[in-house]
Amino acid sequence: MASSNYFTPQRPNGYTDKGRLTNTLPTYSSSSAVHEKMHRHSRSMSWTVPVSVPIPGVRSRRLRLFMPNPSRVHQITVSRFGRRRGPLLLCVVLIACIFTLCSFARRFGTEEKQWTTNFGESSTLVFGREDLQRIWNWEIESGHYPSNAKIPEQIGLSAPPLNPALPPRKVPTIPSRFRPPPGPVATTTRGDGPRRVYLDVQSQPPNLAYPPRPVPGSVADLDIIMENCDFSQGKYVRDCLEVLRVGAGLDNGKRLRRGDVDDWKYIYMEQERENFTDPYADPLPIPIANVLPPPRPLVSGGETDPNAGLRKKIGADWESQLPLRAPLQHTPYSSLPTPCDPENPRLFHMFWTGPFTDKPYLALLSFLFTQNVGLHLKDGEFLDVCRPEFWMWINPGPAASVPNPSALSDMYEGLKTNPWAAPFLHPRFKDVIKFKLWNTTDQLDGIPELKDEWRELKETLFNSGGHIINVPPEKQQSKSAEVSTIAEDPTNSTDVDASAKPSSTGDNKPDEDDMLNRTGSKSSSSYDRLSVILSDMARFVLCHRFGGIYLDADTIFLRDWEELWGWKGAFAYRWSRLEKYNTAVLRMNKNSALGSFLFRTALKNGLDFHPMTVSRYTKDSHLEGLLLRLPDALFDSAWLNTEYYQRERPPQPFFQEFSDFFDTPTQSSAAPQALGFEGFFLGAYSYHFHNFWWKPFDASRNWPDLGPRFSAGERAARAAAEPDTDPDDFTDHVADDKRDLDWATVLKRTFEAYIRGERPNMYGEWLQW
């Protein structure tokens, strides 16, 4: 039997460990020390050195790579070019290599994956401190900052602003004489708004089969959501989704937590304080502005500089004072004369280019399945809530094309004959789904901050992260080429004259694969980049002009957004692991100070609305708090997993790639049918499947399956999907279906079953025709 003294321990990565004494120091003999010294010398003379790196997802193995040896490279450069010139030359070579690689990636990478990487980014700021203070004060006074998050010190507020969206703060337990003196600038607001009553939202027996609708007028406390969901604080998407569903009662009849879950209550109602003495109100009789000392003077070059500490855009002058309208009055839901607040319209916006497909079709179905639009009510019954509307903006041609005079009638004619779009023109949906014609010139002229100057930048209109796509002059839109009678139909009428004929396009048919002629992305290699860039700008235009929430077309609703409407601040969400915005979901208030700032700043930075660039606008100006960066768990729950984060504790379902939504891996393909809609990121507000425009949701039944009311469109779409089958021979056999249904298929068929009347919606409400 071998002695234990001869046992050689193994590391988890498979390499042999060195012998260790009881004090954990490595043991060496004199000969081993000599060998170690020779080994180091040989490594220093080699051009490469081995480096082991972890393999994502495989903890017990490491990948061995050979990297350039810095010591050897340094020795050669010093010996040949001297101690001063050698390192300098080496730095120049490295920088040149980096920019060469970036240029190569930009030039030859697929259009879908191209994005600009900025090294040593310059500032984008064009507004001084006085304007930044006015923007903060306007948004706070208008009730758009219902948060306790700190205001950046760089803003330099001399006193805490009164905040009508926060309740009065509690009386400090420390006597005033022991309190630390206030700082030179204010970083908090002073609550002066209604009290908050946090709700215990649960289904009550015996109605436990479906979750309850959110209480009308309820508000989501996004501070609590940030505490439980912020990736920067090490929070897991799995845990965040549990908090979201427990706090909203989405775990109806299935609550397994037995402890106190009061800390997970994030939904509240505002109560007016009329004739109410708040025992927690701050009794200080002296206005806080008189208590705080004035901010320290900011000195630069011996003179007071009001903008000291701010990094202005190189080569730009400070903008003149930003025109702002009078601040709004924050009114709680209970004090509104009608359920809808005209200053906060509940509008969902979506932008689509080209023929309607199954992608916007499913977005609209999910909207009907989850939102409180009153389809369960019969004629004559009244819905005493503010019903949201969905505005689908259609850009009928390529993003860079000149619009034709009959665009509006052409749009409706195309929608009526398109089987994916025609069902939503049914009179039952006319009050909640409205199709709008996108007109770039009209929209930009509708932005006061842009209308007089944007034409000077028409050559950079398609600017994404500093990467500009040049469009020939004959392709660019000009005001003279547009017809003033082309306007959106305010009634979304479905009785447009059916005799309207599409205008002739001429004999010269354009190359549809050319970037300038694309109308939608038909594959990963023919990505419609121009339409994507146009949509980056369109979302800010629509929210600033009309208010509401913008959603990318690759979005699926997963629950009612009532309490998000109640939170009146602006928000987008986090770009996965990066502290940047993803504006696939964007909430902004119409004609807000923040919106005015963004448009004027974008105008001075080439009209660039790429989310990475917008992140720079708010960061350089210290306005990030006014456009809250929500955790991606709320709208994009799979993103971190697809980038190798949190795979040890993933949410349900576990997607390693976004394509898993369309092609669910065999090992987990039992889950979609077994768990259904309720097992798909339950708690999240929506799901973002990241493009895949060319991938059908339901490959076996790639047509709208909505029942007898829409059978004509179904037959037309089915004939296109099965061109070799006579329409009279169409049959449905389970043997023709895929054995394991993918998640995308299960969601599509669930929403369609609701329209057919075979099941209720998410909240147990049956569609009434």
Secondary structure, 3 states (H helix, E strand, C coil): CCCHHHCCCECCCCCECCCECCCCCECCCHHHHHHHHHHHHHHHHCCEEEEEEEECCEEEEEEEEEEECHHHHHHHHHHHHHHHHHHHHHHHHHHHHHHHHHHHHHHHCCCCCCCCCCCCCCCCECCCHHHHHHHHHHHHHCCCCCCCCCCCHHHCECCCCEECCCCCCCCCCCCHHHCCCCCCCECCCEECCCEEEECCCCCCCCCCCCCCCCCCCCEECHHHHHHHHCHHHCCCHHHHHHHHHHHCCCCCCCCCCCCCCHHHCCEEEEECCCCCCCCCCCCCCCCHHHHCCCCCCCEECCEECCCCCCCECCCCCCCCCCCCCCCCCCCCHHHCCCCCCCCCCCEEEEEEECCCCHHHHHHHHHHHHHCCCCCCCCCCCCCCCCCCEEEEEEECCCCCCCCCCCHHHHHHHHHHHCCCCHHHHCHHHCCCEEEEECCHHHHHHCCCCCCCCHHHHHHHCCEECCEECCCCHHHCCCHHHCCCCCCCCCCCCCCCCCCCCCCCCCCCCCCCCCHHHCCCCCCCCCCCHHHHHHHHHHHHHHHHHHCEEEECCCEEECCCCHHHHHCCCEEEEEECCEEEEEEEEEEECCCCHHHHHHHHHHHCCCCCCCHHHHHHHHHHHCCHHHEEEECHHHCCCCHHHHCCCCCCCCCCCCCCCHHHHCCCCHHHCCHHHHHCHHHCCCCCCEEECCCCCCCCCCHHHCCCCCCHHHHHHHHHHHHHHCCCCCHHHCCCCHHHCCCCCCHHHHHHHHHHHHHHCCCCCCCCCCCCC
